[in-house]
Amino acid sequence: MATIKNTLIALVTATTLTACSNVPQSVEINARPIDRPVLVIPTVDEFNSREVEWITITPENINIVFADLQDANQEIVLIAATPAGMRNLTLNMADLLKLVQQQNTIIATYKQYYETEEQ
């Protein structure tokens, strides 16, 4: 039994010593800053509004408006909104404009951050 125990101790010792005999190669750490990647932001298309003609129709002018449309050889079609609906349409357009301006500010901020040199 003592022989087995001595053999195991010798084996463990030999393994431990041989494992320590191999010195690992040194690891080189390079801690320099890297350049920021160039930010590529596509340009936004320019918005060109198309002309829209608005006609206000009242009970007093409905016959005149219909006659003018017929004389101009246009179809007589009404697309109507209540005054509250027109107000909501205007507010929706204002909200949309505000959103676009916010998006432009965010894009300009990213562009400035990535395209300017660090100080």
C-alpha positions in Angstrom: 0.0 0.0 0.0 2.9 2.3 0.8 4.3 1.7 -2.6 1.1 2.7 -4.3 0.9 5.8 -2.1 4.6 6.7 -2.9 4.0 6.1 -6.6 1.0 8.4 -6.6 2.8 11.1 -4.8 5.8 10.9 -7.2 3.4 11.0 -10.2 1.5 14.0 -8.9 4.8 15.8 -8.1 6.2 15.0 -11.5 3.1 16.2 -13.2 3.0 19.4 -11.2 6.7 20.1 -11.9 6.5 19.5 -15.6 3.4 21.7 -15.9 5.3 24.5 -14.3 8.3 24.0 -16.6 6.5 25.3 -19.6 6.6 29.1 -19.4 3.8 30.7 -21.4 4.6 33.3 -24.0 4.1 36.8 -22.8 0.8 38.5 -23.8 1.1 41.9 -25.3 -1.7 44.3 -24.4 -2.2 47.4 -26.5 -4.4 50.0 -24.8 -4.4 52.8 -27.4 -7.7 54.4 -28.4 -9.2 53.5 -31.7 -10.6 56.0 -34.2 -14.4 56.4 -34.3 -15.9 55.0 -37.5 -17.1 57.6 -40.0 -20.8 58.1 -39.6 -22.6 57.8 -42.9 -26.0 59.5 -42.9 -27.9 59.8 -46.1 -29.2 63.1 -47.1 -32.9 63.7 -46.7 -35.0 64.4 -49.7 -36.3 68.0 -50.0 -40.1 68.3 -49.5 -41.8 70.1 -52.2 -45.4 70.8 -51.4 -48.0 70.3 -54.2 -50.6 73.0 -54.6 -54.0 72.3 -53.1 -57.0 74.4 -53.9 -59.5 74.7 -51.1 -63.1 75.7 -51.8 -65.4 76.6 -49.0 -68.9 75.6 -49.8 -71.9 77.0 -48.0 -75.6 76.7 -48.6 -75.5 80.1 -50.3 -72.7 79.3 -52.8 -73.2 75.6 -53.5 -74.9 76.1 -56.9 -72.2 78.6 -58.0 -69.4 76.3 -57.1 -71.0 73.3 -58.9 -71.6 75.5 -62.0 -68.0 76.6 -61.9 -66.7 73.0 -61.7 -69.0 72.0 -64.6 -67.7 74.9 -66.7 -64.1 73.9 -66.0 -65.0 70.4 -67.1 -64.1 68.9 -63.7 -65.9 66.2 -61.8 -68.2 67.4 -59.0 -66.9 65.6 -56.0 -67.0 66.9 -52.4 -64.4 66.0 -49.8 -65.5 67.7 -46.7 -64.3 68.2 -43.1 -66.0 69.9 -40.2 -64.4 72.9 -38.6 -63.2 70.7 -35.8 -61.8 68.2 -38.4 -59.9 71.0 -40.1 -58.5 72.2 -36.8 -57.4 68.6 -36.1 -55.9 68.3 -39.5 -53.9 71.5 -39.0 -52.8 70.3 -35.5 -51.7 67.0 -37.0 -49.6 68.7 -39.6 -48.0 70.9 -36.9 -47.2 67.8 -34.8 -45.7 66.2 -37.9 -43.5 69.2 -38.5 -42.4 69.2 -34.9 -41.5 65.5 -35.1 -39.4 66.1 -38.3 -37.6 69.0 -36.6 -36.8 66.8 -33.6 -35.5 64.1 -35.9 -33.3 66.6 -37.7 -31.8 67.8 -34.4 -31.0 64.2 -33.4 -29.3 63.5 -36.7 -27.3 66.8 -36.5 -26.2 65.8 -33.0 -25.0 62.4 -34.2 -23.3 63.9 -37.2 -21.5 66.5 -35.1 -20.4 63.9 -32.6 -19.0 61.5 -35.1 -17.5 64.0 -37.6 -15.7 66.3 -35.3 -12.3 65.6 -33.8 -12.1 64.7 -30.1 -10.8 67.7 -28.1 
